[in-house]
């Protein structure tokens, strides 16, 4: 079985009690239609911080700055076909500095600001609620 490790970043953007979430658009994948924070894979040679800002801009049209690393690195494993996947997720709290929310990426079906306390009732990708709870503790 092939083994594939993926390192991704997630940007948690909170504004006036609401958090920005995107709905993934990857038909045929387990996470299609699920809500999560903007983010994605770290490109080879790219720092996690540079990747975070690039991914937010690509997916939402927003320019942001990183406020801090959220101390909850997550690790997930799953098998798809003949590939054993291992994903490591690094979450950052970010602040919007400019731009308007708009879909810029084919992998994004929808974008919305959601009341932070209502996220737990949404169909989210694994780990989303744990990141929000950790953020509330900071």
Backbone as numpy.savetxt, mean C-alpha at the origin, in Angstrom:
# Nx Ny Nz CAx CAy CAz Cx Cy Cz
9.67 -26.37 -6.89 8.83 -25.19 -6.89 9.72 -23.94 -6.89
9.38 -22.98 -7.74 10.12 -21.73 -7.80 9.78 -20.88 -6.58
10.80 -20.20 -6.05 10.59 -19.31 -4.90 10.81 -17.87 -5.35
9.89 -16.98 -4.95 9.97 -15.59 -5.36 9.75 -14.69 -4.14
10.76 -13.85 -3.85 10.63 -12.91 -2.74 10.39 -11.51 -3.30
9.44 -10.82 -2.71 9.05 -9.49 -3.17 9.09 -8.55 -1.97
9.75 -7.41 -2.13 9.78 -6.40 -1.08 8.98 -5.20 -1.58
7.97 -4.81 -0.80 7.09 -3.71 -1.20 7.00 -2.67 -0.09
6.59 -1.47 -0.49 6.35 -0.38 0.45 4.87 -0.01 0.38
4.35 0.52 1.48 2.97 0.98 1.53 2.95 2.37 2.15
2.21 3.28 1.54 2.12 4.65 2.04 0.79 4.91 2.73
0.85 5.23 4.01 -0.34 5.50 4.79 -0.51 7.01 4.87
-1.50 7.51 4.14 -1.77 8.95 4.08 -3.04 9.25 4.85
-2.90 9.93 5.97 -4.05 10.26 6.82 -4.29 11.76 6.74
-5.56 12.12 6.54 -5.94 13.53 6.45 -7.29 13.72 7.13
-7.32 14.48 8.20 -8.56 14.80 8.92 -9.37 13.56 9.28
-8.71 12.56 9.88 -9.39 11.35 10.32 -9.73 10.35 9.24
-9.27 10.63 8.02 -9.51 9.72 6.91 -8.18 9.21 6.38
-8.21 8.02 5.81 -7.01 7.41 5.24 -7.26 7.16 3.75
-6.23 7.38 2.94 -6.34 7.18 1.49 -6.11 5.71 1.17
-7.08 5.09 0.50 -6.96 3.70 0.08 -7.19 3.60 -1.42
-6.55 2.60 -2.02 -6.76 2.31 -3.43 -7.35 0.91 -3.56
-8.14 0.72 -4.60 -8.71 -0.59 -4.88 -7.92 -1.17 -6.05
-7.33 -2.35 -5.84 -6.48 -2.99 -6.84 -7.29 -3.49 -8.03
-6.67 -3.41 -9.20 -7.29 -3.87 -10.45 -6.35 -4.85 -11.14
-6.35 -6.06 -10.68 -5.54 -7.12 -11.28 -6.41 -8.37 -11.44
-7.25 -8.40 -12.48 -8.14 -9.56 -12.69 -7.37 -10.88 -12.67
-7.95 -11.85 -11.99 -7.33 -13.17 -11.90 -6.39 -13.33 -10.72
-6.04 -12.24 -10.06 -5.16 -12.30 -8.90 -5.99 -12.29 -7.62
-5.44 -12.87 -6.56 -6.17 -12.96 -5.29 -6.52 -11.59 -4.70
-5.72 -10.58 -5.00 -5.96 -9.26 -4.41 -6.77 -8.33 -5.33
-7.28 -8.84 -6.44 -8.11 -8.02 -7.33 -9.37 -7.54 -6.59
-9.64 -6.25 -6.68 -10.83 -5.67 -6.06 -10.68 -5.36 -4.58
-9.56 -5.71 -3.99 -9.36 -5.44 -2.56 -8.75 -4.05 -2.37
-9.00 -3.50 -1.19 -8.51 -2.17 -0.84 -7.22 -2.27 -0.06
-6.33 -1.30 -0.29 -5.07 -1.24 0.45 -4.48 0.15 0.32
-3.34 0.35 0.93 -2.63 1.61 0.83 -1.90 1.67 -0.51
-1.70 2.88 -1.05 -0.88 2.97 -2.26 0.53 2.46 -1.96
1.15 1.89 -2.96 2.51 1.38 -2.78 2.80 0.31 -3.80
3.93 -0.33 -3.65 4.30 -1.38 -4.58 5.73 -1.83 -4.41
6.21 -2.53 -5.42 7.53 -3.14 -5.38 8.64 -2.10 -5.39
9.70 -2.41 -4.67 10.91 -1.61 -4.70 11.71 -2.06 -5.91
12.03 -1.13 -6.79 12.84 -1.45 -7.97 14.27 -1.74 -7.56
14.95 -2.57 -8.33 16.35 -2.91 -8.05 17.18 -1.64 -7.94
17.95 -1.52 -6.87 18.82 -0.38 -6.66 18.14 0.84 -6.07
16.84 0.78 -5.87 16.06 1.91 -5.37 15.93 1.79 -3.85
16.00 2.90 -3.15 15.79 2.86 -1.70 14.30 2.72 -1.42
13.92 2.17 -0.26 12.50 2.08 0.07 11.82 3.45 0.08
12.52 4.48 0.53 11.93 5.82 0.61 11.64 6.38 -0.79
12.59 6.25 -1.70 12.39 6.74 -3.07 11.27 5.95 -3.73
11.25 4.66 -3.50 10.20 3.81 -4.05 8.83 4.24 -3.54
8.74 4.54 -2.25 7.47 4.93 -1.65 6.91 6.17 -2.33
7.73 7.20 -2.48 7.27 8.44 -3.08 6.91 8.25 -4.56
7.68 7.44 -5.27 7.39 7.14 -6.68 6.07 6.41 -6.82
5.86 5.39 -6.02 4.63 4.58 -6.10 3.39 5.42 -5.80
3.45 6.27 -4.78 2.30 7.12 -4.46 1.98 8.03 -5.64
3.01 8.63 -6.22 2.80 9.53 -7.36 2.21 8.76 -8.55
2.75 7.58 -8.84 2.27 6.78 -9.96 0.81 6.36 -9.79
0.44 5.99 -8.59 -0.89 5.43 -8.37 -1.97 6.47 -8.06
-1.58 7.61 -7.49 -2.59 8.56 -7.03 -2.46 9.96 -7.61
-1.32 10.28 -8.21 -1.08 11.62 -8.71 -0.61 12.60 -7.64
-0.45 12.14 -6.41 -0.07 13.01 -5.30 1.44 13.05 -5.08
1.93 14.22 -4.71 3.32 14.36 -4.26 3.27 14.35 -2.74
4.12 13.54 -2.16 4.11 13.37 -0.70 5.51 13.48 -0.14
5.56 13.55 1.18 6.83 13.40 1.87 6.61 12.36 2.97
7.66 11.67 3.29 7.58 10.63 4.32 7.71 11.28 5.69
6.76 10.98 6.59 6.82 11.48 7.96 7.65 10.54 8.83
7.37 9.23 8.70 8.10 8.25 9.51 7.80 6.83 9.04
8.68 5.95 9.42 8.48 4.52 9.21 7.51 4.04 10.29
6.51 3.29 9.90 5.59 2.69 10.88 6.24 1.38 11.33
6.49 1.24 12.62 7.25 0.07 13.09 6.43 -1.23 13.11
6.09 -1.69 11.91 5.34 -2.94 11.78 5.67 -3.54 10.40
6.86 -4.08 10.27 7.23 -4.74 9.02 6.46 -6.06 8.98
5.78 -6.31 7.85 4.95 -7.51 7.74 5.55 -8.49 6.73
5.22 -9.75 6.92 5.71 -10.81 6.04 4.56 -11.77 5.75
4.34 -12.03 4.46 3.26 -12.91 4.04 3.81 -13.95 3.07
3.20 -15.13 3.08 3.60 -16.20 2.17 2.37 -16.84 1.57
2.45 -17.15 0.26 1.37 -17.86 -0.42 1.93 -18.58 -1.63
1.17 -19.56 -2.10 1.55 -20.31 -3.29 0.55 -20.04 -4.39
1.07 -19.80 -5.58 0.24 -19.56 -6.76 0.84 -20.37 -7.89
0.09 -21.37 -8.35 0.63 -22.26 -9.38 1.85 -22.99 -8.84
2.97 -22.87 -9.55 4.19 -23.52 -9.09 5.18 -22.53 -8.49
4.66 -21.40 -7.98 5.52 -20.38 -7.38 5.17 -20.20 -5.90
6.18 -20.28 -5.06 6.05 -20.02 -3.63 6.48 -18.57 -3.42
5.52 -17.70 -3.08 5.78 -16.27 -2.92 6.04 -15.92 -1.46
6.96 -14.99 -1.24 7.21 -14.43 0.08 7.27 -12.92 -0.09
6.31 -12.21 0.53 6.24 -10.76 0.42 6.60 -10.12 1.75
7.47 -9.12 1.70 7.84 -8.34 2.87 7.34 -6.92 2.62
6.53 -6.39 3.55 5.91 -5.08 3.38 6.45 -4.10 4.41
6.90 -2.94 3.91 7.45 -1.87 4.76 6.50 -0.68 4.69
5.79 -0.36 5.78 4.82 0.76 5.75 5.42 2.08 6.24
5.04 3.15 5.56 5.46 4.50 5.94 4.23 5.37 6.12
4.27 6.24 7.11 3.26 7.28 7.21 3.76 8.44 6.35
2.90 8.94 5.48 3.28 10.00 4.55 2.32 11.17 4.66
2.78 12.31 4.19 1.98 13.53 4.19 1.87 14.05 2.77
0.66 14.41 2.37 0.42 14.98 1.05 0.97 16.40 1.03
1.79 16.72 0.01 2.31 18.09 -0.09 1.74 18.82 -1.30
1.31 18.08 -2.33 0.69 18.74 -3.48 0.01 17.70 -4.38
-0.77 18.22 -5.31 -1.43 17.35 -6.28 -2.89 17.11 -5.94
-3.57 16.53 -6.90 -4.98 16.17 -6.75 -5.10 14.66 -6.89
-5.98 14.05 -6.12 -6.17 12.60 -6.18 -6.76 12.23 -7.53
-6.06 11.35 -8.23 -6.56 10.85 -9.51 -5.88 9.53 -9.84
-6.59 8.65 -10.54 -6.04 7.36 -10.93 -5.01 7.57 -12.04
-3.82 7.06 -11.82 -2.75 7.20 -12.80 -2.21 5.86 -13.26
-2.62 4.80 -12.62 -2.00 3.50 -12.83 -3.06 2.48 -13.24
-2.74 1.63 -14.21 -3.70 0.61 -14.66 -4.04 -0.41 -13.57
-3.18 -0.52 -12.56 -3.41 -1.46 -11.47 -4.33 -0.92 -10.39
-4.84 0.29 -10.58 -5.73 0.91 -9.60 -7.12 1.06 -10.21
-8.11 0.48 -9.55 -9.50 0.56 -10.01 -10.21 1.80 -9.45
-9.91 2.13 -8.18 -10.58 3.24 -7.52 -9.68 3.78 -6.42
-9.90 5.03 -6.03 -9.17 5.68 -4.94 -10.20 6.42 -4.10
-10.06 6.30 -2.76 -10.97 7.09 -1.92 -10.38 7.34 -0.55
-10.81 8.44 0.04 -10.50 8.74 1.43 -11.60 8.09 2.27
-11.20 7.29 3.24 -12.14 6.52 4.05 -11.94 6.88 5.52
-13.03 7.04 6.24 -12.95 7.25 7.68 -12.10 6.14 8.27
-11.08 6.50 9.01 -10.11 5.53 9.50 -10.76 4.41 10.31
-11.86 4.70 11.00 -12.54 3.68 11.80 -13.43 2.76 10.98
-13.65 3.07 9.70 -14.50 2.23 8.84 -13.70 1.27 7.97
-12.39 1.40 7.99 -11.55 0.53 7.14 -11.73 -0.94 7.51
-11.91 -1.21 8.79 -12.02 -2.61 9.23 -13.22 -3.33 8.60
-14.20 -2.57 8.10 -15.40 -3.15 7.49 -15.25 -3.33 5.98
-14.10 -2.98 5.43 -13.88 -3.07 3.99 -13.15 -4.36 3.63
-13.21 -4.72 2.37 -12.51 -5.89 1.85 -11.07 -5.47 1.54
-10.20 -5.60 2.54 -8.83 -5.12 2.42 -7.84 -6.27 2.26
-6.67 -5.91 1.78 -5.57 -6.86 1.68 -5.05 -7.14 3.08
-4.57 -8.35 3.32 -4.05 -8.76 4.63 -3.05 -7.73 5.14
-3.15 -7.40 6.42 -2.22 -6.50 7.07 -2.66 -5.06 7.13
-3.66 -4.67 6.35 -4.10 -3.28 6.30 -4.60 -2.80 7.66
-5.47 -3.57 8.28 -6.03 -3.16 9.58 -4.96 -3.14 10.67
-4.00 -4.05 10.61 -2.93 -4.08 11.60 -2.07 -2.82 11.50
-1.84 -2.34 10.29 -1.05 -1.11 10.11 -1.81 0.09 10.68
-3.10 0.16 10.45 -3.91 1.26 10.97 -3.90 1.24 12.50
-4.06 0.07 13.09 -4.04 -0.03 14.55 -2.69 0.39 15.10
-1.62 0.01 14.44 -0.28 0.39 14.87 -0.11 1.92 14.80
-0.62 2.50 13.73 -0.54 3.95 13.55 -1.29 4.67 14.67
-2.43 4.15 15.07 -3.22 4.76 16.14 -2.45 4.73 17.46
-1.58 3.73 17.64 -0.80 3.58 18.88 0.39 4.52 18.94
0.78 5.09 17.81 1.99 5.94 17.78 1.73 7.34 18.30
